[in-house]
Amino acid sequence: MNQTLRLLGRATSINVRKVLWTLDEAGLAYRHEAWGEGELSLRSPEFLALNPLGMIPVLVDGDAVLRESNTLCRYVAARAGRQDLLPTEALARARVEQWMDWQATELNNAWRYAFMGLVRKSPAHQDAVLLAQGLQGWNAQMDVLEAQLQTTGAYAAGDAFTLADVVLGLSLERWRQTPQAARPSFPALEAYHARLCERPAFRRHGANGQP
């Protein structure tokens, strides 16, 4: 397969940006279509024919249509033969994927209320007690990543940059951009962020002003 990939989804979506970052890291040719903006409705028959869930991102590769952002990152890395991003050896791959799965489950569930209330300004997420609890739970999960980075001294799965750092890098940027009255001090996270900022694709799709 050597055709140009199509990535569907507005770039304001954190899940779209993680796939954009992976595509740039992998060096694959792709066309980005900002579905979810303007006339490109996620409820249109054209889009629902690709993803009946009406959610982004969607990746189209010839006749193949795929969804779920972490799956798309895995697919892109494998399609490009980038074993540095996603190893093929079982244990090395599991060490990457365990952090990707943690990001999609524990970490994502921790930030929802606080992010919706403090950044999105959702009227349904303004309860002061729940906001405080949300920040406390979110910071507790970030402390898990802080401890891991203190152990590795470099990246989430070890010495080298992998797909785990793509998904976690976007989550870290979201945490950094969410206002807190007393943000915990996480020196390993700050050093990690500085390392990620050395990567042009992260500066384009992660540290780009979008929470």
DRENPA-3360 file (N, C-alpha, C; in nm, 2 decimals, always signed):
BEGIN
1 = MNQTLRLL = +0.09/-0.12/+0.00/+0.00/+0.00/+0.00/+0.09/+0.12/+0.00 ~ +0.07/+0.21/-0.10/+0.15/+0.33/-0.10/+0.07/+0.45/-0.13 ~ -0.07/+0.44/-0.12/-0.15/+0.55/-0.14/-0.15/+0.65/-0.03 ~ -0.19/+0.77/-0.05/-0.19/+0.87/+0.05/-0.30/+0.84/+0.15 ~ -0.27/+0.85/+0.28/-0.37/+0.83/+0.38/-0.46/+0.95/+0.39 ~ -0.58/+0.93/+0.44/-0.67/+1.04/+0.48/-0.70/+1.04/+0.62 ~ -0.67/+1.15/+0.69/-0.70/+1.16/+0.84/-0.82/+1.25/+0.85 ~ -0.93/+1.21/+0.91/-1.05/+1.29/+0.92/-1.07/+1.33/+1.06;
9 = GRATSINV = -1.08/+1.46/+1.08/-1.11/+1.51/+1.22/-1.05/+1.65/+1.24 ~ -1.12/+1.74/+1.31/-1.07/+1.87/+1.33/-0.94/+1.87/+1.42 ~ -0.85/+1.96/+1.39/-0.72/+1.96/+1.46/-0.73/+2.02/+1.60 ~ -0.85/+2.07/+1.64/-0.87/+2.11/+1.78/-0.89/+1.99/+1.87 ~ -0.91/+1.87/+1.82/-0.93/+1.75/+1.90/-0.80/+1.70/+1.94 ~ -0.78/+1.67/+2.07/-0.66/+1.61/+2.12/-0.63/+1.47/+2.06 ~ -0.74/+1.40/+2.03/-0.72/+1.27/+1.97/-0.68/+1.27/+1.82 ~ -0.72/+1.37/+1.75/-0.68/+1.39/+1.62/-0.53/+1.43/+1.62;
17 = RKVLWTLD = -0.50/+1.52/+1.71/-0.36/+1.57/+1.71/-0.26/+1.46/+1.74 ~ -0.30/+1.36/+1.82/-0.20/+1.26/+1.85/-0.17/+1.17/+1.72 ~ -0.27/+1.16/+1.64/-0.25/+1.09/+1.51/-0.17/+1.17/+1.41 ~ -0.20/+1.30/+1.41/-0.12/+1.39/+1.33/+0.03/+1.39/+1.37 ~ +0.05/+1.39/+1.50/+0.19/+1.38/+1.55/+0.25/+1.25/+1.50 ~ +0.18/+1.14/+1.52/+0.24/+1.01/+1.48/+0.27/+1.01/+1.33 ~ +0.17/+1.06/+1.25/+0.20/+1.06/+1.10/+0.32/+1.14/+1.07 ~ +0.34/+1.25/+1.13/+0.46/+1.33/+1.10/+0.59/+1.26/+1.15;
25 = EAGLAYRH = +0.58/+1.20/+1.27/+0.70/+1.12/+1.31/+0.73/+1.01/+1.22 ~ +0.63/+0.94/+1.17/+0.65/+0.82/+1.08/+0.69/+0.86/+0.94 ~ +0.66/+0.99/+0.90/+0.70/+1.03/+0.77/+0.61/+0.98/+0.66 ~ +0.49/+0.95/+0.69/+0.39/+0.90/+0.59/+0.32/+1.02/+0.52 ~ +0.29/+1.00/+0.40/+0.21/+1.11/+0.32/+0.07/+1.09/+0.37 ~ +0.00/+1.20/+0.39/-0.14/+1.20/+0.43/-0.21/+1.33/+0.39 ~ -0.34/+1.32/+0.39/-0.42/+1.44/+0.37/-0.51/+1.46/+0.49 ~ -0.51/+1.57/+0.55/-0.59/+1.60/+0.67/-0.72/+1.67/+0.63;
33 = EAWGEGEL = -0.83/+1.62/+0.67/-0.96/+1.67/+0.64/-1.03/+1.71/+0.77 ~ -1.07/+1.83/+0.79/-1.11/+1.88/+0.92/-1.26/+1.85/+0.94 ~ -1.29/+1.73/+0.94/-1.43/+1.69/+0.97/-1.46/+1.73/+1.12 ~ -1.58/+1.78/+1.14/-1.62/+1.83/+1.27/-1.62/+1.98/+1.27 ~ -1.58/+2.05/+1.16/-1.58/+2.19/+1.14/-1.66/+2.23/+1.02 ~ -1.73/+2.35/+1.04/-1.80/+2.40/+0.92/-1.90/+2.30/+0.87 ~ -1.90/+2.29/+0.73/-1.99/+2.20/+0.67/-1.96/+2.05/+0.67 ~ -1.84/+2.02/+0.73/-1.80/+1.88/+0.74/-1.86/+1.82/+0.87;
41 = SLRSPEFL = -1.98/+1.79/+0.86/-2.06/+1.75/+0.98/-2.03/+1.60/+1.01 ~ -2.01/+1.57/+1.14/-1.99/+1.43/+1.18/-2.12/+1.35/+1.18 ~ -2.24/+1.42/+1.16/-2.37/+1.36/+1.15/-2.41/+1.34/+1.00 ~ -2.32/+1.38/+0.91/-2.36/+1.36/+0.77/-2.36/+1.22/+0.73 ~ -2.44/+1.18/+0.63/-2.44/+1.04/+0.58/-2.30/+1.00/+0.53 ~ -2.22/+1.09/+0.47/-2.09/+1.06/+0.42/-2.00/+1.02/+0.53 ~ -2.00/+1.09/+0.64/-1.91/+1.06/+0.76/-1.96/+0.93/+0.83 ~ -2.09/+0.92/+0.85/-2.14/+0.81/+0.93/-2.12/+0.68/+0.85;
49 = ALNPLGMI = -2.11/+0.69/+0.72/-2.08/+0.57/+0.64/-1.94/+0.52/+0.68 ~ -1.85/+0.61/+0.72/-1.71/+0.57/+0.76/-1.71/+0.53/+0.90 ~ -1.78/+0.60/+0.99/-1.78/+0.57/+1.13/-1.92/+0.59/+1.19 ~ -2.00/+0.49/+1.20/-2.13/+0.50/+1.25/-2.14/+0.56/+1.39 ~ -2.03/+0.56/+1.46/-2.03/+0.63/+1.60/-2.03/+0.78/+1.59 ~ -2.00/+0.83/+1.47/-2.00/+0.98/+1.45/-1.89/+1.05/+1.53 ~ -1.77/+0.98/+1.55/-1.67/+1.03/+1.63/-1.54/+1.04/+1.55 ~ -1.45/+1.13/+1.59/-1.32/+1.15/+1.52/-1.21/+1.11/+1.62;
57 = PVLVDGDA = -1.09/+1.07/+1.57/-1.05/+1.07/+1.43/-1.09/+0.94/+1.36 ~ -1.08/+0.95/+1.22/-1.10/+0.83/+1.14/-0.98/+0.83/+1.04 ~ -0.93/+0.72/+1.01/-0.82/+0.71/+0.92/-0.86/+0.62/+0.80 ~ -0.85/+0.67/+0.68/-0.88/+0.59/+0.56/-0.75/+0.56/+0.48 ~ -0.73/+0.43/+0.46/-0.62/+0.38/+0.39/-0.67/+0.29/+0.28 ~ -0.69/+0.35/+0.16/-0.75/+0.27/+0.05/-0.89/+0.23/+0.09 ~ -0.91/+0.10/+0.09/-1.05/+0.05/+0.12/-1.06/+0.03/+0.27 ~ -0.95/+0.05/+0.35/-0.96/+0.02/+0.49/-1.00/+0.15/+0.57;
65 = VLRESNTL = -1.09/+0.14/+0.66/-1.13/+0.25/+0.74/-1.12/+0.21/+0.89 ~ -1.05/+0.29/+0.96/-1.01/+0.26/+1.10/-1.05/+0.38/+1.19 ~ -1.08/+0.35/+1.32/-1.11/+0.45/+1.42/-1.04/+0.41/+1.55 ~ -1.06/+0.50/+1.65/-1.00/+0.49/+1.78/-0.85/+0.54/+1.78 ~ -0.82/+0.65/+1.84/-0.70/+0.73/+1.82/-0.58/+0.65/+1.85 ~ -0.57/+0.57/+1.96/-0.45/+0.50/+2.00/-0.43/+0.38/+1.90 ~ -0.54/+0.32/+1.85/-0.53/+0.22/+1.75/-0.47/+0.28/+1.62 ~ -0.51/+0.40/+1.58/-0.46/+0.47/+1.46/-0.31/+0.49/+1.48;
73 = CRYVAARA = -0.27/+0.54/+1.60/-0.13/+0.56/+1.62/-0.05/+0.43/+1.60 ~ -0.10/+0.32/+1.65/-0.03/+0.19/+1.64/-0.03/+0.15/+1.49 ~ -0.14/+0.17/+1.42/-0.14/+0.13/+1.28/-0.04/+0.21/+1.20 ~ -0.04/+0.34/+1.22/+0.06/+0.43/+1.14/+0.20/+0.38/+1.17 ~ +0.23/+0.36/+1.29/+0.37/+0.32/+1.32/+0.40/+0.18/+1.26 ~ +0.31/+0.09/+1.26/+0.33/-0.04/+1.20/+0.34/-0.03/+1.05 ~ +0.25/+0.05/+0.99/+0.25/+0.06/+0.85/+0.38/+0.12/+0.80 ~ +0.44/+0.21/+0.87/+0.56/+0.28/+0.84/+0.69/+0.19/+0.87;
81 = GRQDLLPT = +0.66/+0.08/+0.94/+0.77/+0.00/+0.98/+0.86/+0.06/+1.09 ~ +0.80/+0.14/+1.17/+0.87/+0.22/+1.27/+0.87/+0.14/+1.40 ~ +0.97/+0.04/+1.41/+0.98/-0.04/+1.53/+1.03/+0.04/+1.65 ~ +1.09/+0.16/+1.62/+1.14/+0.25/+1.73/+1.01/+0.31/+1.80 ~ +0.91/+0.33/+1.73/+0.79/+0.39/+1.79/+0.70/+0.28/+1.85 ~ +0.70/+0.16/+1.79/+0.62/+0.05/+1.84/+0.69/-0.08/+1.82 ~ +0.77/-0.12/+1.92/+0.85/-0.24/+1.90/+0.77/-0.37/+1.86 ~ +0.83/-0.46/+1.79/+0.76/-0.59/+1.76/+0.79/-0.69/+1.86;
89 = EALARARV = +0.90/-0.68/+1.93/+0.93/-0.78/+2.04/+0.83/-0.77/+2.15 ~ +0.78/-0.88/+2.20/+0.66/-0.88/+2.28/+0.67/-0.80/+2.41 ~ +0.78/-0.81/+2.48/+0.79/-0.74/+2.61/+0.81/-0.59/+2.59 ~ +0.90/-0.56/+2.49/+0.92/-0.41/+2.46/+0.79/-0.35/+2.42 ~ +0.71/-0.42/+2.33/+0.58/-0.36/+2.29/+0.49/-0.34/+2.40 ~ +0.48/-0.44/+2.49/+0.39/-0.44/+2.61/+0.42/-0.32/+2.70 ~ +0.55/-0.29/+2.71/+0.59/-0.17/+2.79/+0.55/-0.04/+2.73 ~ +0.54/-0.04/+2.60/+0.49/+0.08/+2.54/+0.33/+0.09/+2.55;
97 = EQWMDWQA = +0.27/-0.02/+2.52/+0.12/-0.03/+2.52/+0.06/-0.01/+2.65 ~ +0.13/-0.06/+2.76/+0.07/-0.04/+2.89/+0.05/+0.11/+2.93 ~ +0.14/+0.19/+2.88/+0.13/+0.33/+2.91/+0.03/+0.40/+2.82 ~ +0.01/+0.35/+2.69/-0.09/+0.40/+2.60/-0.23/+0.36/+2.66 ~ -0.24/+0.24/+2.71/-0.37/+0.20/+2.77/-0.40/+0.27/+2.90 ~ -0.30/+0.30/+2.98/-0.32/+0.38/+3.10/-0.37/+0.52/+3.06 ~ -0.31/+0.58/+2.96/-0.35/+0.71/+2.92/-0.50/+0.71/+2.88 ~ -0.54/+0.61/+2.80/-0.68/+0.60/+2.75/-0.78/+0.57/+2.86;
105 = TELNNAWR = -0.74/+0.52/+2.97/-0.83/+0.48/+3.07/-0.82/+0.56/+3.20 ~ -0.72/+0.53/+3.28/-0.70/+0.60/+3.41/-0.68/+0.75/+3.39 ~ -0.59/+0.79/+3.31/-0.56/+0.93/+3.30/-0.67/+1.01/+3.24 ~ -0.73/+0.96/+3.13/-0.84/+1.03/+3.06/-0.96/+1.05/+3.16 ~ -0.99/+0.94/+3.23/-1.10/+0.95/+3.32/-1.08/+1.05/+3.43 ~ -0.95/+1.07/+3.47/-0.92/+1.16/+3.58/-0.94/+1.31/+3.54 ~ -0.92/+1.35/+3.42/-0.92/+1.49/+3.39/-1.05/+1.54/+3.34 ~ -1.15/+1.46/+3.32/-1.27/+1.50/+3.25/-1.34/+1.62/+3.32;
113 = YAFMGLVR = -1.38/+1.60/+3.44/-1.46/+1.70/+3.51/-1.38/+1.84/+3.52 ~ -1.26/+1.83/+3.57/-1.18/+1.95/+3.59/-1.15/+2.02/+3.45 ~ -1.12/+1.95/+3.35/-1.09/+2.01/+3.22/-1.22/+2.08/+3.16 ~ -1.33/+2.01/+3.17/-1.45/+2.06/+3.12/-1.49/+2.19/+3.19 ~ -1.47/+2.19/+3.32/-1.51/+2.31/+3.40/-1.42/+2.42/+3.39 ~ -1.29/+2.40/+3.39/-1.19/+2.50/+3.40/-1.14/+2.55/+3.26 ~ -1.14/+2.47/+3.16/-1.10/+2.51/+3.03/-1.21/+2.53/+2.93 ~ -1.30/+2.43/+2.92/-1.41/+2.44/+2.83/-1.53/+2.53/+2.89;
121 = KSPAHQDA = -1.52/+2.56/+3.02/-1.62/+2.64/+3.09/-1.76/+2.59/+3.08 ~ -1.77/+2.46/+3.08/-1.90/+2.40/+3.07/-1.99/+2.43/+3.20 ~ -2.11/+2.48/+3.18/-2.20/+2.51/+3.29/-2.23/+2.39/+3.37 ~ -2.22/+2.27/+3.31/-2.26/+2.15/+3.38/-2.14/+2.10/+3.47 ~ -2.03/+2.17/+3.46/-1.91/+2.12/+3.54/-1.85/+2.23/+3.62 ~ -1.94/+2.29/+3.70/-1.89/+2.41/+3.78/-1.91/+2.39/+3.93 ~ -1.94/+2.27/+3.98/-1.95/+2.24/+4.12/-1.81/+2.25/+4.18 ~ -1.79/+2.34/+4.28/-1.66/+2.36/+4.34/-1.60/+2.24/+4.40;
129 = VLLAQGLQ = -1.68/+2.16/+4.47/-1.63/+2.04/+4.54/-1.59/+1.94/+4.43 ~ -1.67/+1.92/+4.33/-1.63/+1.82/+4.22/-1.51/+1.87/+4.14 ~ -1.50/+2.00/+4.12/-1.38/+2.06/+4.06/-1.25/+2.03/+4.14 ~ -1.26/+2.05/+4.27/-1.14/+2.02/+4.36/-1.11/+1.88/+4.36 ~ -1.21/+1.79/+4.36/-1.19/+1.65/+4.36/-1.13/+1.61/+4.22 ~ -1.18/+1.67/+4.12/-1.13/+1.64/+3.99/-0.98/+1.67/+3.97 ~ -0.94/+1.79/+4.02/-0.80/+1.83/+4.01/-0.71/+1.74/+4.10 ~ -0.77/+1.70/+4.22/-0.69/+1.61/+4.30/-0.67/+1.48/+4.24;
137 = GWNAQMDV = -0.77/+1.42/+4.18/-0.75/+1.29/+4.11/-0.66/+1.30/+3.99 ~ -0.68/+1.41/+3.91/-0.59/+1.43/+3.80/-0.44/+1.44/+3.84 ~ -0.42/+1.52/+3.94/-0.28/+1.54/+3.98/-0.22/+1.41/+4.04 ~ -0.31/+1.32/+4.10/-0.26/+1.19/+4.15/-0.21/+1.11/+4.03 ~ -0.29/+1.11/+3.92/-0.25/+1.03/+3.80/-0.12/+1.09/+3.74 ~ -0.11/+1.22/+3.74/+0.02/+1.28/+3.69/+0.14/+1.25/+3.78 ~ +0.11/+1.23/+3.90/+0.22/+1.19/+3.99/+0.27/+1.04/+3.96 ~ +0.18/+0.96/+3.91/+0.22/+0.83/+3.86/+0.32/+0.84/+3.75;
145 = LEAQLQTT = +0.29/+0.93/+3.65/+0.38/+0.95/+3.54/+0.51/+1.02/+3.59 ~ +0.50/+1.11/+3.68/+0.62/+1.17/+3.74/+0.71/+1.06/+3.79 ~ +0.66/+0.97/+3.87/+0.74/+0.86/+3.93/+0.80/+0.78/+3.82 ~ +0.73/+0.75/+3.72/+0.79/+0.66/+3.61/+0.90/+0.74/+3.54 ~ +0.88/+0.86/+3.51/+0.99/+0.94/+3.45/+1.11/+0.96/+3.54 ~ +1.09/+0.97/+3.67/+1.20/+0.97/+3.76/+1.28/+0.84/+3.75 ~ +1.21/+0.73/+3.72/+1.28/+0.60/+3.71/+1.35/+0.58/+3.58 ~ +1.29/+0.62/+3.47/+1.35/+0.60/+3.34/+1.45/+0.71/+3.31;
153 = GAYAAGDA = +1.43/+0.83/+3.36/+1.52/+0.95/+3.34/+1.51/+1.00/+3.20 ~ +1.41/+0.95/+3.12/+1.40/+1.00/+2.98/+1.25/+0.99/+2.93 ~ +1.20/+0.88/+2.90/+1.07/+0.87/+2.83/+0.98/+0.76/+2.91 ~ +0.86/+0.76/+2.87/+0.76/+0.68/+2.95/+0.80/+0.53/+2.96 ~ +0.84/+0.47/+2.84/+0.87/+0.33/+2.84/+1.02/+0.30/+2.85 ~ +1.10/+0.40/+2.87/+1.24/+0.37/+2.89/+1.33/+0.48/+2.83 ~ +1.44/+0.44/+2.77/+1.54/+0.54/+2.73/+1.50/+0.62/+2.60 ~ +1.41/+0.55/+2.52/+1.38/+0.60/+2.38/+1.24/+0.65/+2.37;
161 = FTLADVVL = +1.22/+0.75/+2.28/+1.09/+0.80/+2.25/+1.00/+0.69/+2.17 ~ +0.88/+0.67/+2.21/+0.79/+0.58/+2.15/+0.65/+0.64/+2.14 ~ +0.55/+0.55/+2.09/+0.42/+0.60/+2.08/+0.36/+0.63/+2.22 ~ +0.41/+0.57/+2.33/+0.36/+0.60/+2.46/+0.38/+0.75/+2.49 ~ +0.49/+0.81/+2.44/+0.51/+0.95/+2.46/+0.43/+1.04/+2.37 ~ +0.38/+0.99/+2.26/+0.29/+1.07/+2.18/+0.16/+1.09/+2.26 ~ +0.10/+0.98/+2.30/-0.03/+1.00/+2.37/-0.02/+1.07/+2.50 ~ +0.09/+1.04/+2.58/+0.11/+1.10/+2.71/+0.16/+1.25/+2.69;
169 = GLSLERWR = +0.23/+1.28/+2.58/+0.27/+1.42/+2.56/+0.15/+1.51/+2.54 ~ +0.05/+1.46/+2.47/-0.07/+1.54/+2.45/-0.14/+1.56/+2.58 ~ -0.15/+1.45/+2.66/-0.21/+1.46/+2.79/-0.14/+1.56/+2.89 ~ -0.01/+1.55/+2.88/+0.07/+1.64/+2.96/+0.05/+1.79/+2.93 ~ +0.04/+1.81/+2.80/+0.02/+1.95/+2.75/-0.12/+2.00/+2.80 ~ -0.22/+1.91/+2.80/-0.35/+1.95/+2.85/-0.35/+1.98/+3.00 ~ -0.28/+1.90/+3.07/-0.26/+1.93/+3.22/-0.19/+2.06/+3.24 ~ -0.09/+2.09/+3.17/-0.01/+2.21/+3.19/-0.09/+2.33/+3.16;
177 = QTPQAARP = -0.18/+2.32/+3.06/-0.26/+2.44/+3.02/-0.39/+2.46/+3.10 ~ -0.42/+2.37/+3.19/-0.54/+2.38/+3.27/-0.51/+2.46/+3.40 ~ -0.57/+2.57/+3.43/-0.54/+2.65/+3.54/-0.56/+2.58/+3.67 ~ -0.47/+2.60/+3.77/-0.48/+2.55/+3.90/-0.43/+2.66/+4.00 ~ -0.49/+2.67/+4.11/-0.45/+2.77/+4.21/-0.31/+2.73/+4.27 ~ -0.29/+2.60/+4.29/-0.16/+2.55/+4.35/-0.12/+2.42/+4.27 ~ -0.05/+2.44/+4.16/-0.01/+2.33/+4.08/+0.10/+2.26/+4.15 ~ +0.10/+2.12/+4.15/+0.21/+2.05/+4.21/+0.34/+2.07/+4.14;
185 = SFPALEAY = +0.45/+2.05/+4.21/+0.58/+2.06/+4.14/+0.62/+1.92/+4.10 ~ +0.63/+1.90/+3.96/+0.67/+1.78/+3.91/+0.79/+1.80/+3.82 ~ +0.91/+1.80/+3.87/+1.03/+1.83/+3.79/+1.06/+1.74/+3.68 ~ +1.03/+1.61/+3.70/+1.05/+1.51/+3.59/+0.96/+1.54/+3.48 ~ +0.84/+1.57/+3.50/+0.74/+1.61/+3.40/+0.79/+1.73/+3.32 ~ +0.84/+1.83/+3.39/+0.89/+1.95/+3.32/+1.01/+1.92/+3.23 ~ +1.10/+1.84/+3.28/+1.21/+1.80/+3.20/+1.17/+1.72/+3.08 ~ +1.07/+1.63/+3.10/+1.01/+1.55/+2.99/+0.95/+1.64/+2.89;
193 = HARLCERP = +0.87/+1.74/+2.93/+0.81/+1.83/+2.84/+0.92/+1.90/+2.75 ~ +1.03/+1.94/+2.82/+1.13/+2.01/+2.74/+1.19/+1.92/+2.64 ~ +1.21/+1.79/+2.67/+1.26/+1.69/+2.57/+1.16/+1.68/+2.45 ~ +1.03/+1.67/+2.48/+0.93/+1.66/+2.38/+0.93/+1.79/+2.29 ~ +0.96/+1.90/+2.35/+0.96/+2.03/+2.27/+1.07/+2.03/+2.17 ~ +1.17/+1.95/+2.18/+1.28/+1.94/+2.09/+1.23/+1.87/+1.96 ~ +1.11/+1.81/+1.96/+1.06/+1.74/+1.84/+0.97/+1.83/+1.76 ~ +1.00/+1.86/+1.64/+0.92/+1.95/+1.56/+0.77/+1.91/+1.55;
201 = AFRRHGAN = +0.75/+1.78/+1.54/+0.61/+1.73/+1.53/+0.53/+1.76/+1.66 ~ +0.60/+1.76/+1.77/+0.53/+1.79/+1.90/+0.50/+1.94/+1.90 ~ +0.59/+2.02/+1.86/+0.57/+2.16/+1.85/+0.45/+2.20/+1.76 ~ +0.44/+2.12/+1.65/+0.32/+2.15/+1.56/+0.19/+2.10/+1.62 ~ +0.19/+1.99/+1.68/+0.06/+1.92/+1.71/+0.04/+1.91/+1.86 ~ +0.14/+1.93/+1.95/+0.12/+1.92/+2.09/+0.13/+2.05/+2.16 ~ +0.25/+2.11/+2.16/+0.28/+2.24/+2.23/+0.24/+2.35/+2.13 ~ +0.12/+2.35/+2.09/+0.08/+2.45/+1.98/-0.04/+2.54/+2.02;
209 = GQP = -0.05/+2.55/+2.15/-0.16/+2.64/+2.20/-0.29/+2.58/+2.22 ~ -0.31/+2.45/+2.18/-0.44/+2.38/+2.19/-0.44/+2.29/+2.32 ~ -0.53/+2.31/+2.41/-0.53/+2.23/+2.53/-0.58/+2.09/+2.50;
% end
